[in-house]
Amino acid sequence: GVSIFDVSGHGISSGLITLLARSIISRHFNMTTDGNLAKTIENINSDLIGEIGSVDSYLTGILLRMKGNSVEYVNASHPDLLIRRGKTGNVLQVKPHDRSLKGMLLGKEGIAGEFDVLNFNISNGDYLLAYTDGFTECCNANRENYGEERLGKAFKNAPSGSARDILDF
């Protein structure tokens, strides 16, 4: 599987929360390789609330579990996963057609609920892009945000090849 998480804030406290969260996330993900991914993220959230629930920080993130060409995806209030389809070159947000997939923030006391899981298939030549809001919120010399639209265009126009080739583009 693959995951990407983002801790709110900056500095030493966010760094320490990152270390703690990494351990909690890895433990739960590796313990439930065949279990429901929604239950996995709920257990992660429960442990995070127990550890950091009374502080001002929180996490957002996504978990992906891959089996063959099937992907199981859960989103905890994180920017949507993007997919570039190899056959068409189209770049799409990975989400249900009728609603958002984004669940709640992680590690905050008083926020409860369930997470939705989306299953989708990938094919040879497809690419997935997971990123944090720091990527789209960075600014150029004119103080313009890079933005999701510009990211989508760059991802669409990036060369096929390795992840490094796409990142370098």
NUSE-12545 format. One record per residue: residue in one letter; x, y, z of N, C-alpha, C in turn. Coordinates in steps of 0.02 Angstrom, whole numbers. Example, Ala and Ser with C-alpha at 12.3 -4.5 7.8 and 13.67 -1.06 7.14 Angstrom:
("A" (660 -284 390) (615 -225 390) (660 -165 390))
("S" (642 -112 354) (684 -53 357) (645 2 394))
//
This chain:
("G" (41 -59 0) (0 0 0) (43 62 0))
("V" (8 118 -4) (40 183 -4) (-2 229 39))
("S" (31 275 73) (-6 325 111) (31 391 106))
("I" (-6 444 117) (22 511 124) (-20 547 176))
("F" (14 577 225) (-20 612 278) (14 680 288))
("D" (-23 726 316) (2 794 327) (-21 816 396))
("V" (27 838 436) (12 863 503) (4 938 499))
("S" (-47 965 533) (-56 1037 534) (1 1070 572))
("G" (14 1132 555) (65 1170 590) (135 1157 566))
("H" (181 1189 600) (252 1184 583) (292 1180 647))
("G" (354 1163 642) (399 1165 699) (406 1098 733))
("I" (435 1102 793) (452 1042 831) (391 1002 850))
("S" (337 1034 872) (278 996 893) (248 957 835))
("S" (244 987 776) (219 951 717) (265 894 698))
("G" (330 905 705) (378 851 691) (370 792 738))
("L" (359 807 802) (349 753 851) (284 715 837))
("I" (232 752 819) (168 720 802) (176 676 740))
("T" (216 699 693) (230 659 633) (261 592 652))
("L" (311 593 696) (343 530 717) (293 484 751))
("L" (253 510 795) (203 471 830) (152 443 781))
("A" (127 485 737) (76 464 688) (103 411 641))
("R" (164 418 620) (194 368 574) (193 299 606))
("S" (210 295 669) (210 231 704) (139 203 709))
("I" (91 244 728) (21 222 735) (-6 199 667))
("I" (5 238 615) (-21 222 548) (9 157 523))
("S" (75 151 528) (109 90 504) (84 28 540))
("R" (78 33 606) (56 -24 646) (-13 -47 624))
("H" (-60 -1 620) (-128 -21 602) (-133 -45 530))
("F" (-98 -13 485) (-102 -33 415) (-72 -103 406))
("N" (-16 -116 438) (16 -182 431) (-20 -237 469))
("M" (-59 -220 520) (-96 -270 558) (-160 -292 522))
("T" (-185 -251 476) (-249 -264 444) (-242 -268 368))
("T" (-197 -310 345) (-184 -313 273) (-244 -337 233))
("D" (-287 -376 264) (-347 -400 229) (-411 -371 256))
("G" (-406 -329 306) (-465 -300 337) (-492 -241 298))
("N" (-548 -216 321) (-581 -159 291) (-538 -96 302))
("L" (-522 -61 248) (-480 -1 253) (-514 55 293))
("A" (-580 59 291) (-616 109 331) (-606 94 405))
("K" (-609 32 424) (-598 14 494) (-526 29 514))
("T" (-479 18 468) (-409 33 483) (-400 107 498))
("I" (-428 151 458) (-420 223 469) (-458 245 532))
("E" (-514 212 547) (-550 228 609) (-508 209 669))
("N" (-473 152 667) (-429 132 722) (-370 179 729))
("I" (-342 200 672) (-288 249 673) (-312 313 707))
("N" (-371 336 687) (-399 397 715) (-409 391 790))
("S" (-435 335 811) (-446 324 883) (-381 329 922))
("D" (-329 297 897) (-264 301 932) (-235 371 930))
("L" (-243 406 873) (-219 475 869) (-256 520 918))
("I" (-321 512 923) (-360 552 971) (-335 539 1041))
("G" (-321 476 1057) (-295 459 1123) (-228 492 1138))
("E" (-188 501 1087) (-121 530 1096) (-118 606 1088))
("I" (-156 634 1040) (-150 706 1026) (-216 742 1026))
("G" (-269 709 1046) (-336 738 1041) (-346 803 1077))
("S" (-307 817 1128) (-318 878 1167) (-271 936 1145))
("V" (-230 924 1094) (-188 978 1068) (-220 1008 1006))
("D" (-193 1062 981) (-223 1097 925) (-207 1065 857))
("S" (-162 1018 854) (-142 988 790) (-190 934 768))
("Y" (-189 920 703) (-229 866 674) (-192 842 612))
("L" (-217 788 582) (-189 761 522) (-242 755 468))
("T" (-219 758 406) (-259 737 349) (-219 683 314))
("G" (-251 642 273) (-212 591 238) (-254 545 197))
("I" (-219 505 159) (-252 452 120) (-214 387 130))
("L" (-251 333 124) (-224 265 124) (-245 231 60))
("L" (-199 197 29) (-213 157 -31) (-187 87 -18))
("R" (-228 38 -36) (-207 -32 -33) (-216 -61 -103))
("M" (-163 -90 -129) (-165 -117 -197) (-162 -193 -196))
("K" (-205 -223 -237) (-204 -295 -248) (-215 -306 -322))
("G" (-161 -326 -356) (-165 -332 -429) (-178 -264 -459))
("N" (-230 -259 -499) (-246 -193 -528) (-305 -160 -493))
("S" (-322 -185 -433) (-375 -156 -393) (-345 -113 -338))
("V" (-375 -54 -328) (-351 -8 -276) (-408 8 -229))
("E" (-395 2 -165) (-442 22 -112) (-416 88 -84))
("Y" (-460 138 -78) (-440 206 -63) (-485 237 -10))
("V" (-454 267 41) (-491 304 92) (-457 372 101))
("N" (-499 424 110) (-474 492 115) (-498 523 180))
("A" (-450 549 219) (-466 583 282) (-452 658 273))
("S" (-498 693 240) (-497 765 233) (-434 791 198))
("H" (-408 752 152) (-346 767 116) (-362 786 44))
("P" (-317 823 10) (-329 835 -61) (-342 770 -100))
("D" (-387 773 -148) (-406 713 -185) (-347 683 -222))
("L" (-345 617 -224) (-297 580 -264) (-312 592 -337))
("L" (-260 600 -379) (-270 608 -450) (-247 545 -487))
("I" (-280 531 -542) (-260 476 -586) (-253 502 -657))
("R" (-199 482 -690) (-192 497 -761) (-199 431 -798))
("R" (-251 426 -837) (-266 364 -874) (-218 357 -933))
("G" (-185 300 -937) (-137 287 -990) (-166 286 -1059))
("K" (-227 259 -1065) (-257 253 -1132) (-279 320 -1160))
("T" (-304 365 -1118) (-331 429 -1142) (-288 489 -1124))
("G" (-247 483 -1072) (-209 540 -1048) (-249 586 -1004))
("N" (-313 571 -993) (-356 613 -951) (-334 609 -878))
("V" (-336 666 -844) (-321 670 -773) (-387 683 -736))
("L" (-400 641 -687) (-463 644 -650) (-450 641 -575))
("Q" (-494 673 -536) (-493 662 -464) (-524 594 -451))
("V" (-495 556 -406) (-522 491 -389) (-573 501 -334))
("K" (-637 497 -353) (-691 505 -305) (-755 478 -337))
("P" (-805 463 -296) (-869 442 -325) (-899 497 -367))
("H" (-940 479 -415) (-971 528 -459) (-1023 572 -424))
("D" (-1053 545 -371) (-1111 580 -341) (-1096 617 -276))
("R" (-1033 613 -252) (-1019 644 -187) (-943 647 -176))
("S" (-925 681 -123) (-855 684 -103) (-836 621 -64))
("L" (-775 602 -67) (-750 545 -29) (-719 567 37))
("K" (-704 631 42) (-666 655 99) (-702 644 165))
("G" (-667 611 210) (-692 600 277) (-668 656 323))
("M" (-670 643 387) (-653 694 436) (-578 699 448))
("L" (-559 752 483) (-490 760 506) (-472 705 555))
("L" (-409 690 561) (-386 639 607) (-354 669 670))
("G" (-367 638 727) (-334 657 789) (-368 713 828))
("K" (-430 730 811) (-465 784 845) (-522 756 889))
("E" (-519 771 953) (-573 751 998) (-638 784 976))
("G" (-693 749 985) (-759 777 971) (-780 771 898))
("I" (-736 748 855) (-754 737 785) (-758 662 775))
("A" (-817 637 761) (-826 566 752) (-864 553 687))
("G" (-858 493 664) (-893 475 603) (-860 416 569))
("E" (-889 397 514) (-862 341 477) (-828 366 414))
("F" (-785 325 387) (-750 341 325) (-777 297 269))
("D" (-782 326 210) (-801 289 150) (-739 261 116))
("V" (-747 204 86) (-693 173 47) (-715 170 -25))
("L" (-671 187 -69) (-684 183 -141) (-637 130 -170))
("N" (-665 85 -208) (-626 35 -244) (-627 54 -318))
("F" (-568 54 -350) (-564 68 -421) (-507 27 -451))
("N" (-507 22 -516) (-456 -17 -551) (-407 29 -587))
("I" (-346 6 -591) (-295 40 -630) (-272 -8 -684))
("S" (-245 21 -737) (-221 -18 -794) (-148 -1 -807))
("N" (-114 -42 -846) (-46 -26 -866) (-46 42 -899))
("G" (1 84 -880) (6 151 -908) (-30 204 -868))
("D" (-70 185 -818) (-102 233 -775) (-52 257 -722))
("Y" (-60 319 -701) (-19 348 -649) (-63 377 -595))
("L" (-43 370 -532) (-78 401 -475) (-34 455 -447))
("L" (-66 510 -425) (-29 565 -394) (-62 584 -328))
("A" (-26 573 -274) (-47 593 -207) (-2 651 -186))
("Y" (-30 702 -157) (8 762 -138) (-24 795 -78))
("T" (11 841 -48) (-17 879 8) (-35 949 -17))
("D" (-74 985 23) (-94 1052 4) (-36 1100 0))
("G" (20 1084 31) (80 1125 25) (104 1130 -46))
("F" (91 1079 -86) (112 1079 -156) (71 1129 -196))
("T" (6 1128 -189) (-36 1173 -228) (-39 1244 -199))
("E" (-20 1252 -137) (-21 1318 -106) (44 1357 -112))
("C" (96 1325 -140) (159 1362 -148) (149 1417 -200))
("C" (188 1471 -194) (178 1530 -235) (239 1544 -279))
("N" (225 1576 -336) (279 1598 -380) (300 1669 -360))
("A" (343 1700 -400) (368 1767 -385) (312 1819 -384))
("N" (257 1806 -419) (200 1852 -419) (150 1837 -364))
("R" (169 1792 -318) (128 1771 -261) (63 1738 -282))
("E" (65 1703 -340) (8 1664 -364) (17 1592 -342))
("N" (-36 1563 -313) (-34 1492 -294) (-26 1449 -356))
("Y" (10 1393 -348) (17 1346 -403) (-52 1318 -420))
("G" (-90 1297 -370) (-160 1278 -378) (-171 1208 -407))
("E" (-230 1183 -395) (-249 1116 -418) (-257 1113 -494))
("E" (-282 1166 -524) (-292 1166 -597) (-224 1161 -633))
("R" (-176 1200 -610) (-109 1199 -640) (-75 1131 -628))
("L" (-85 1103 -568) (-57 1038 -554) (-87 985 -601))
("G" (-153 987 -612) (-185 940 -657) (-159 945 -728))
("K" (-148 1006 -752) (-121 1016 -819) (-50 990 -824))
("A" (-9 1004 -774) (60 980 -774) (62 904 -773))
("F" (20 873 -733) (17 800 -728) (-4 771 -795))
("K" (-52 802 -828) (-75 778 -893) (-20 783 -945))
("N" (19 837 -944) (71 849 -994) (138 817 -978))
("A" (145 789 -918) (208 758 -899) (223 698 -943))
("P" (287 684 -954) (303 626 -996) (286 561 -961))
("S" (272 510 -1000) (265 443 -971) (335 420 -952))
("G" (339 376 -906) (403 351 -883) (401 338 -809))
("S" (456 352 -777) (461 340 -705) (428 395 -665))
("A" (417 382 -602) (392 433 -556) (441 492 -554))
("R" (505 478 -557) (555 531 -556) (548 576 -619))
("D" (535 545 -677) (526 584 -738) (467 632 -731))
("I" (413 608 -703) (353 650 -694) (367 704 -643))
("L" (398 687 -588) (414 736 -536) (461 790 -563))
("D" (511 770 -600) (559 818 -629) (523 865 -677))
("F" (474 840 -715) (437 882 -761) (399 936 -724))
//
